[in-house]
Amino acid sequence: MQINEVIRKYRKENHLTQEEMAKRLGVSTPAVNKWESGSSMPDITLLAPIARLLHISLDELLSFKDNLSDLEIRNIVKDIDERFEKEDLGEVFKSIKELVREYPNCDDLILSLSCMMDAQCILQSTEESGVYDNWIKSCYELLLNSDNEQTKLKAADCLYGFYLRKEEYEKAKGYLDYFSIQNPERKRKLATIYSETGRFEDAYKALEEVVFSEYQIISGALHGIYMIAMKIDDREKAESILDKLSQLCDLFDMGAYNRLSTKFDYYVAVKDASKVLRTMDALLENTDSLLDFTKSDLFEHMEFKKSDPLYLGKIHENLLEQFRSDESYEFVRSSPEWIAFEKKWYSGIGQK
């Protein structure tokens, strides 16, 4: 609210007439009337007496706030959004600029309003687009100095999109420096620039690296969920998660070995000797598929570190030694089925 609205509001709440208020402050009734109509402002020396008379603080009288609450921001955004449907874009823009001027330190509000204005400029073709664009860009650039890292990142993202739409690719690329190198979004956005500028091989590689990274993140998260389920003995959920992990391996061309290994620890944990033995056998049979993902067309533009030619052979030997001597597999070696397994893998028959 403006100061005239504040004076009028709280005068009425305190059950004072304009005349009574004027008498208490030692001014004329027309003076109070002019304050409330907005045609004049109280003298600076009267601000404190007015605030005391109306039982409010000077901050309230001057409508001063360091920031807005989340609810207040949502209400403002909702109001502006509704006005876009009913009013001329230029009129709404004036209101948005006033709000930004009134709350210059409220980064969340500025970000929301500038993004809304940006979206409307994309949807609506207007002769004033240059004026709007300059204002939108200046808001985003201002927010790059925000103390909030998420706000800063969002502003950089908006500027990336802003220049991408204008086909100013080098400027768009510059704002990707605000993204962490570990952030998959950085590579995805960079791939878009590569694609738009004809660098298709580079675009392929960047996106394939994103896919590979996302596989690792998702599989790691699913395994974490599985571990929690096992800790609380929720075996139904644990098995469901392992099924998803197995499907994920197939989806991302991780190979038979990686798919088979997803359920191995579970079978060991529940002491299912028969399934452990079958999985042991399958793992040994499919050791050569451990690095199959490096041959997948899904990752054909990526450069994987070359492995030692003897690497897979060593994995195979380590598995054999582990299955034969590790204490955690004692219950498996005690099962009747171990004899056939031992004959196959430890008598020289079928060894790789």
Stockholm file with secondary structure:
# STOCKHOLM 1.0

chainA/1-352         MQINEVIRKYRKENHLTQEEMAKRLGVSTPAVNKWESGSSMPDITLLAPIARLLHISLDELLSFKDNLSDLEIRNIVKDIDERFEKEDLGEVFKSIKELVREYPNCDDLILSLSCMMDAQCILQSTEESGVYDNWIKSCYELLLNSDNEQTKLKAADCLYGFYLRKEEYEKAKGYLDYFSIQNPERKRKLATIYSETGRFEDAYKALEEVVFSEYQIISGALHGIYMIAMKIDDREKAESILDKLSQLCDLFDMGAYNRLSTKFDYYVAVKDASKVLRTMDALLENTDSLLDFTKSDLFEHMEFKKSDPLYLGKIHENLLEQFRSDESYEFVRSSPEWIAFEKKWYSGIGQK
#=GR chainA/1-352 SS CCHHHHHHHHHHHTTCCHHHHHHHHTSCHHHHHHHHHTSSCCCGGGHHHHHHHTTCCHHHHTTCCSCCCHHHHHHHHHHHHHHHHHSCHHHHHHHHHHHHHHCTTCHHHHHHHHHHHHHHHHHSCCTTHHHHHHHHHHHHHHHTTCSCHHHHHHHHHHHHHHHHHTTCHHHHHHGGGGSCTTCHHHHHHHHHHHHHTTCHHHHHHHHHHHHHHHHHHHHHHHHHHHHHHHHTTCHHHHHHHHHHHHHHHHHTTCHHHHHHHTTHHHHHHTTCHHHHHHHHHHHHHTGGGTTGGGGCGGGTTCCCCCCCTTHHHHHHHHHHHHHHHCGGGHHHHTSTTHHHHHHHHHSSSSCC
#=GC SS_cons         CCHHHHHHHHHHHTTCCHHHHHHHHTSCHHHHHHHHHTSSCCCGGGHHHHHHHTTCCHHHHTTCCSCCCHHHHHHHHHHHHHHHHHSCHHHHHHHHHHHHHHCTTCHHHHHHHHHHHHHHHHHSCCTTHHHHHHHHHHHHHHHTTCSCHHHHHHHHHHHHHHHHHTTCHHHHHHGGGGSCTTCHHHHHHHHHHHHHTTCHHHHHHHHHHHHHHHHHHHHHHHHHHHHHHHHTTCHHHHHHHHHHHHHHHHHTTCHHHHHHHTTHHHHHHTTCHHHHHHHHHHHHHTGGGTTGGGGCGGGTTCCCCCCCTTHHHHHHHHHHHHHHHCGGGHHHHTSTTHHHHHHHHHSSSSCC
//
